[in-house]
Amino acid sequence: MALGDAILVCLTERPMTGYELAKTFDSSIGFFWKADHQQIYRELTRLREKGHVQAREVVQSGKPNKLVYTVTLDGRAALRHWAARPSSPPSIKDDMLVRLCALDSVDMEPMRVDLMARLEHHRDRLARYERVLKKRFPHGATSLDDTGKLLALHLGLRHERAVVEWCEEALQTLQPAAGDSNVTPISEGQRDIKA
């Protein structure tokens, strides 16, 4: 997936300024496809050059004029073409997981601090997803577009819950045990992965 494809997805909802697009991106697609505002503005320029979006200048009094972007017919065709291609499963690049593979060579206390920070990050994100679910989908999906967004949100909720549980398990496991050991052994019950 390219950033341009993600921008086209956002712009299919309604015409937007670059600022509105960046804000919409941050609160929706940005949960699973990161881009900063400068990247979005650069990509909007490229999409205009390709003919995938058009911009209409809106004159404002007392403020600079703004550009409102819409998807063109060519842009919709490009989006359909992109959506018809098979997706690639994401790869994981997580330095914490690599450090866990060398647990006997790292200092335990910084590892615990890092795990706590990660736990809080994922708890916060889970709470944010739950707020989105309650505010945006109190009665479930009411359209095909909502169905897609709700399915993505459900995966996000499951992911965040799983990571929160894993962080809690890791912190419990890496607590100092009685004696000289740096960790508490993982019990049989903890080893069983919940389906």
C-alpha positions in Angstrom: 0.0 0.0 0.0 1.2 3.5 -0.8 0.3 6.6 1.1 -1.5 7.9 -2.0 -3.9 4.9 -1.8 -4.7 5.7 1.8 -5.3 9.3 1.0 -7.7 8.3 -1.8 -9.6 6.2 0.7 -10.0 9.1 3.0 -11.1 11.5 0.2 -13.8 9.1 -0.9 -15.7 10.1 2.2 -16.0 13.8 1.2 -14.0 16.7 -0.2 -11.4 17.9 2.3 -8.6 20.4 2.7 -5.1 19.1 3.3 -5.5 20.1 7.0 -8.9 18.2 7.3 -7.4 15.3 5.5 -4.4 15.1 7.9 -6.8 15.3 10.9 -9.1 12.6 9.4 -6.0 10.5 8.6 -4.8 10.8 12.2 -8.1 9.6 13.7 -8.9 6.8 11.3 -6.4 5.3 8.8 -3.6 6.6 10.9 -4.2 3.9 13.5 -2.7 1.4 11.1 -0.8 3.5 8.4 1.4 6.2 9.8 2.2 9.5 7.9 3.0 12.9 9.1 1.2 16.0 7.8 4.1 17.0 5.5 4.1 13.6 3.8 0.3 13.9 3.2 0.7 17.4 1.6 3.6 16.1 -0.6 1.5 13.1 -1.7 -1.5 15.4 -2.4 0.7 17.2 -4.9 1.8 13.9 -6.5 -1.8 12.8 -6.7 -2.8 16.1 -8.4 0.0 15.6 -10.9 -1.2 12.1 -11.7 -4.8 13.4 -12.1 -6.1 11.3 -9.2 -7.3 14.3 -7.2 -8.3 17.8 -8.1 -8.2 20.9 -6.0 -10.6 23.7 -5.9 -9.5 27.0 -4.3 -11.8 28.5 -1.7 -11.4 32.2 -1.1 -11.5 33.2 2.5 -11.6 36.7 3.9 -9.1 37.5 6.6 -7.3 34.1 6.1 -5.3 32.6 3.3 -7.3 30.8 0.6 -7.5 27.1 1.0 -7.6 24.1 -1.4 -10.4 21.6 -1.2 -9.4 18.2 -2.7 -11.7 15.7 -4.3 -11.1 12.3 -6.0 -11.3 12.3 -9.8 -12.7 9.5 -11.9 -9.1 8.5 -12.7 -8.4 8.5 -8.9 -11.4 6.2 -8.3 -10.2 3.9 -11.0 -6.7 3.8 -9.5 -8.3 3.1 -6.1 -10.3 0.2 -7.4 -7.2 -1.2 -9.2 -5.2 -0.9 -6.0 -8.0 -2.6 -3.9 -8.2 -5.5 -6.4 -4.6 -6.5 -5.8 -3.8 -9.0 -3.0 -2.6 -7.5 0.2 0.6 -8.5 1.9 0.6 -9.6 5.5 2.5 -7.1 7.6 5.9 -7.9 8.9 6.9 -7.3 12.5 9.9 -5.3 13.4 10.0 -4.9 17.1 13.2 -4.2 18.9 11.7 -5.3 22.3 11.0 -8.8 20.9 14.6 -9.0 19.7 15.9 -7.9 23.1 13.7 -10.6 24.7 15.6 -13.2 22.6 18.7 -12.1 24.5 17.2 -11.8 27.9 20.2 -13.2 29.7 22.4 -10.5 28.1 20.3 -7.4 28.9 19.6 -5.5 32.1 16.3 -6.5 33.6 15.2 -3.2 35.1 15.2 -1.2 31.8 13.3 -4.1 30.2 10.6 -3.9 32.9 10.4 -0.1 32.5 10.1 -0.5 28.7 7.4 -3.1 29.2 5.5 -0.8 31.6 5.6 2.1 29.0 4.4 -0.3 26.3 1.6 -1.5 28.5 0.4 2.0 29.2 0.6 2.9 25.5 -1.6 -0.1 24.5 -4.0 0.5 27.4 -4.4 4.1 26.2 -4.9 3.0 22.6 -7.4 0.3 23.6 -9.4 3.0 25.6 -9.3 5.2 22.5 -10.6 2.5 20.2 -13.4 1.7 22.8 -14.4 5.4 22.7 -14.5 5.4 18.9 -16.6 2.2 19.0 -19.1 3.7 21.5 -19.3 7.1 19.8 -19.1 6.2 16.1 -20.8 2.8 16.1 -23.3 2.7 19.0 -25.8 0.6 16.9 -23.2 -1.3 14.8 -22.7 -0.7 11.1 -25.4 1.1 9.1 -23.8 1.0 5.7 -21.2 -1.0 3.7 -18.6 1.7 4.3 -19.3 1.5 8.1 -19.0 -2.3 7.9 -15.5 -2.0 6.6 -14.5 0.6 9.2 -16.1 -1.5 12.0 -14.3 -4.6 10.9 -11.0 -2.7 11.0 -11.8 -1.3 14.4 -12.7 -4.8 15.8 -9.3 -6.1 14.7 -7.6 -3.1 16.4 -9.5 -3.7 19.6 -8.5 -7.4 19.6 -4.9 -6.5 18.9 -4.7 -3.9 21.7 -6.3 -6.3 24.2 -3.9 -9.1 23.2 -0.9 -6.8 23.6 -2.1 -5.5 26.9 -2.5 -9.1 28.2 0.9 -10.0 26.8 2.6 -7.0 28.5 1.0 -7.9 31.8 2.1 -11.5 31.4 5.7 -10.4 30.5 5.8 -8.1 33.5 4.6 -10.8 35.8 7.1 -13.3 34.4 10.0 -10.8 34.6 9.4 -9.9 38.3 12.2 -11.0 40.5 11.5 -14.4 42.0 12.5 -15.6 45.4 16.2 -16.4 45.5 18.8 -15.2 42.9 16.7 -15.6 39.8 15.7 -12.5 37.8 12.5 -13.9 36.5 9.5 -16.0 37.7 9.2 -19.2 35.6 6.3 -19.3 33.2 3.8 -21.8 34.5 1.9 -24.3 32.3 -1.2 -22.1 32.4 0.7 -19.1 31.1 2.2 -21.1 28.3 -1.2 -22.0 26.8 -2.1 -19.4 24.2 -5.7 -18.4 24.3 -7.5 -19.0 21.1 
